[in-house]
Amino acid sequence: TDEKPEWLDASDAGYTYASDVDNHRSLMNDLCEIKAAASSDGGYDFATAKDIYMNGKNAEKSDGSFRTLAGFAAATGKNHGYDTYYNMTGSVDAHIMAAMDGTGDFDGASDVVRYQGIAKLTANLGMVAYTIHELNSAVAKADAGNVDNDSGAPHNWDEGWAFFHGPDEHYGCSPAKVMEKRAADFGTADADGVAATFTATEAAMVSGLAALQSSDADGYNAAVDTVMKNVIITYSQAVLKYTSKMDSNDTAEKYQAEGYAFWKTMEAYAAPHMHDGCYNMAVGH
């Protein structure tokens, strides 16, 4: 029996897991190490960042292999809308690999720009896609009647929180942390600094898990809608922040790269609604 680190306790933030997703939670530390390697402090070591992305480092499975960010991002048939929008299999991986290799949209880009692409695309496009896939997979299982905690819808739902928030100790590398940062920028946090988007998302995850366990379709579908609504709000804030800084600072290319990465995180959902208001209006939130 593997010994579980004490920091992998039963809950992250206010969400208590119904199943064992320790391996999935451990993947968040890969993001932290990718960011560290690719940064200026890490010497812009893009080769190490790519190695962790492709081969994994922290989420070791029982058979000795590692769960990897690339394994998901390049996979086919995942329950998210990115491949359909881009008309491309493995579209999430393609965007991340362009930053890793300095190709595509990152052809000829500076180290600063490639770092921003690597750090922001892995932690946001990659992990938000993971999250959406797991929530949609949970709904599909619940609709089919499989609500077993360990193998059914609740397990996938748990994986969604593992990928969106991850262990409290590695929260700083997660999409959930972006909610906190953008709320500070836009004044949408409470007196304790907790983002309104995070409060709503966490509550939806908790209520959604209970709804899945009780086969309450209205409840778990509403929870997915709430999570998506607040993802769109968060990344809209992020795009607005960084694009607004592009023309007013000597490091405009850095801000452009950040705005680009945040836009890619939501483009597949937001772009189709650019002519009818916005995603959250069009889908009735």
N, C-alpha and C positions, 0 to 999 in steps of 0.2 A: 504494500500500500504506500503510495506516494505521500510524503509529509507535505501538508499544505502550509505555505507561509502564513504567519499570524495576520499579516495585513490583508490577506484574501479572506475577509470575514463574510458574514452572510448578507451584508447590505452595502450598497454604494449610494451615498447621499441618503435620500429618504425612500429608496426602492430596495425591497427585500426580495431576493431571488427565490423562485420556486423550485429551481433545478440547479444542477452543477454546470456552471459555465466558466469555471476557473481558467480553463485554457483560452477561452475567447477573451476573457478579461485581461489576460497576460499580454495579449497582442498590443494593447495600448502602449506598453513600454517600448515596443519596436518603433512606434512613432516618435517617442522621446529621443531614442538613440539615432534614428534617421535625421531628425532635426539637428541634433548635436553634431553629428558627423559632417553634415552639409553646410553648417554655419561657418562664419568667418573664424570663430574661435576653434572650430574643428579643422581649419585649414581648407575649407571648401572641398572636403574629401568626398566627392560625389561617388567615387567607386565603392567606398564603404557603405554609404547610404543606399546605393543600388543593391549591394550584396544583402543587406538586412531586409530590404524591400522584397527581393526576389526569393531569398532562401530562409528568411526568418531567423530569430535569435532567442526570443523569450517565451514564446508559446509552444513549448515542447509537448507533443502528444505522447500517449502511453507506448506507442510503438517506436519512439525515438525520433520520429520525423517532426517537423515544425509546421505549425499553421503560418501561412504567409499572407501578407497584404496582396502580393501579386497574384497568388493563387485564386483569390476571389475576384480581383479586379479584371483579370483576363478571362474569367470563366464565361461560358455561354449559358443562356437560359435562366439568368437570375431575375428575381422578381422586383426589378426597378425599371424606370423608364428611360434610362440613359442610352442603352443600345438602340432602342427604337427611335429615339429622337435623333441620334447621330447616324442612324442607319449603318451601324458598325458593331461587329462582335468584339467584345472586350474593350469598349470605348473608354471606360474608366482607366484601365491600364494604359491605353494609348496616350491619353493626356498626361498621365504621370510619367511615363517613359520618355516623352518628349522633353520634359524638364530634366530628368535624370541624364539623358544622353545629349542634350543641347541640340535637338532636332525639332522639326515641325515649327510650332509657334515659338520655340526657344532657340531656333537656329541663329547662331551668331550672338546670342544673348550674353551679357556679362555674368560673372560669378554671382553677383548680388541678385540679379534677376532669376537666375537658375535656382539659387537657394530659396528664394521666396516661392517659386513654383513648386519645388520639391516639398518644402515644409507645409505650405498651405494646401496643395492638392492632395497629398497623402492624408493629412489630418482631417480634411473637410470633404472634398469630393469622394475620396476613398471610403472614409468612415460613414459619411451620410448615406452613400449608396449601400454599404453594408447594412446600416440600420433600416433603411426603407425595405430592402430585400427581406430582412427578418420579420419586420412587422407584417408585410404582405403575406409572407409564408405562414405566419401565425394565423392570420385571418383565413387563409385557404384551408389550413388544417382544422380550424374550429368549424368552418362551414361544412367540412366533411365529417364532423363529429369526433375528431381526435383531440381531446382536451386533457390528455394525460400529462401530468407535470413534467415527467422526465423525457418523454418522447414526442409529445404532441405540441399543441399551440403554445402553452405556457413556456416551454423550453425555448422556442424560437423568439418569443417575446422577451425573455430574459437575455437572449443573445443580442437583441436590439439595444437594450440598455447597456450591456457590456461594451458594445461598439460605439455607442453615442456618448456615454459618460465614462465607463471603465472604472478601474479601481480608484478610490479616493486619492491614493498616493500618486497616481499618474493623471489625475484630472486635468492638470495644466496643459496636457497635450491633446485634449479631446475637443470634439465639436461643442460639447456643453460649455467649455471654457469660453468659447467665442460668444456665447450668449451673454456671459458675464461682462466681457470686454465691451461689447457693442452697447449693452444697456448703460454702462458707465459713460459711453460717448454720447448717447442720445437721451439720457435722463430717464430711462425706463426701468430703473431698479428701485427696490424698496429701501428703507432706511438702513438696512443691514447690507446693502450692496447686492442683494439677490435679484437677478433679472426677472422681470415679469414673464418673459418668454420661458425661462427655466422653470419658474414656479408652475406655469400652465403645463409645460411638457412633463415635468415630473409627476404632477397630479394625474395627467392623462395616462402615463405609463402605469401608475399604481392602480387606477380604476380600470384600465384596460386589462391588466392581468386578472383582476377579480372577475371581470366580465367574461373573459375567455374561460376561466375555470367554471363559471356557471352557465356557459353557452348562451350568453346574452349578446346576440348579434348587434343589436342597436348600440349597446354599450361599447363593444370593442371597435366597431366601425367609427363611432364618434371619437374614440380615443385616437385612432389613426389620423382622422381629420384634424384633430387638435395638434398633434405632433407636427404634421405637415404644415399647418398654418403657421406655427411658431418657427419652424425651420425657414420658411419663406420670409418671415419678418426679420429674422436674424441676419440672413444673408443679403437681404435688401439693405439693411442698415450697413453691413460691411461694404457692399459695393458703393453705396453713397459716400461713405467715409473716405474710401481710398481714391475713388475717381475725383472727388472734390479737391483732393490734395495734389493731383497730378501736375497742375499748372502753377502751383504756388510754392514749390520747393525745389531745391537743387537736386534732390534725389527722386525726381519724378518717376524714373523708370522703376524704382523699387515699389512705389505706390501703385503704379500701373500693373505690375506683376501681381501684387496682392489683390487689387480689384478684379483682375482677370481670374485668379484662382477662386475667389469667392463667387464670381458670376458663374463659372463653370459648375460650381456646386449646385446651383439652382436652375441653371439655364434650361435643362430638359423639362422642368415644370413651369418656369416663369415665362420663357420666351413664347410658347404657343398662345399666351394670353396678353401679349403686348398691345393688341388692338381692341381688347374688350375690357379694359380697366386694369386688372391684374389677376394673378392666380387666385388670391383669397376672395376676391369679389366674384370671379367667374364660377368658382366651385361652391359658392354659397356659404362661405364662412362668415 
